[in-house]
């Protein structure tokens, strides 16, 4: 595995880093109100961020997963709005990717160009009040009536829901079938029987809007079904492989920026007549921060490498687990380096820490990541396990 970036990849990373520095100018105010900046979203769309993995035939850049990871790390290094990065990731990995892997040509042509150029925003609705980590024990139902399905149920903690134009919804055609009855549907904003409301204020990632979705007699045509009936577990498994591998790539950049800030602060902050960076307790803490970042980056790149080759492995979960937990530890260490100043809102430290805490829950909690890895190592067997990634569902390259 060659980890040396090409000239083209380096240029893309530099371009995205510069783009990131132009985003989030009003971040403190928007974090207080929990709002996403539409102008920043559109600037990302215009730069190609929203279409990174989507083939050029559908309006994207057609880049491979490793290049996507590198580019998004650069964007995250430049941009201080971690909520925007998560909202972008939910849109790309949990809305565009399942469309790309399982959508019909009509569905791809209907949605992907708009999702890439910013005209449309996507969301992914799986979590329910009674099914979080056990996502496929959901109770939302899909009843077939002629050439339509009638959807009933409720989803919560749906990133991008308040802004979404199209939502990927999972429901079961027969609750008695368990996970084998789950089916995926594309439901558009304004569809009769679909309501969206915002109920929760979050501790962090506040600029990534959350919402609760209610489906009450929501009739959608057969053409709204994504993939075959009862194929929802396969759609979810493939989506999670991509999301867990790559959604936290921008957080690698945020960690790198925080480490650089800590190094600079430790070089200039004086106590007891010398710079605090000369105290072993401080310098060793920053060394550990750097090692954690290197570990998380290597796991992310390996997960991306496996995605490119359609190799089923534990690296997607390992990347999500190590990146999220390393971020929390790193920002806690940054708080110690900065002392009282880090506990104020005058620096990014406290916001980064609050944001990082949420990443240990999204895409499956840290405990769930460990459970999945243990299962893939042959140590455990869950009663309900998602089907493996479908054969042939590898990333499509643009010509």
Secondary structure, DSSP 8 states (H G I E B T S, - for coil): ------HHHHHHHHHHHHHHHTS-TTHHHHHHHT---HHHHHHHHHHTGGGTTS-GGGTS----HHHHHHHHHHHHHH---HHHHHHHHHHIIIIIHHHHHH--HHHHHHHHHHHHHTS--EEEE--BTTBSSSGGG---EEEEETTEEEEEEEEEEEETTTT-SEEEEEEES-GGGGGGGEEEEEEETT-TTEEEE-----SS-TTS-EEEEEEEEEEEEGGGEESSTT-HHHHHHHHHHHHHHHTTHHHHHHHHHHHHHHHHHHHH-EETTEEGGGSHHHHHHHHHHHHHHHHHHHHHHHHHHHHHTT---SHHHHHHHHHHHHHHHHHHHHHHHHGGGGGSTTSSHHHHHHHHHHHTTTTS-HHHHHHHHHHHTTS---SS------TT-------
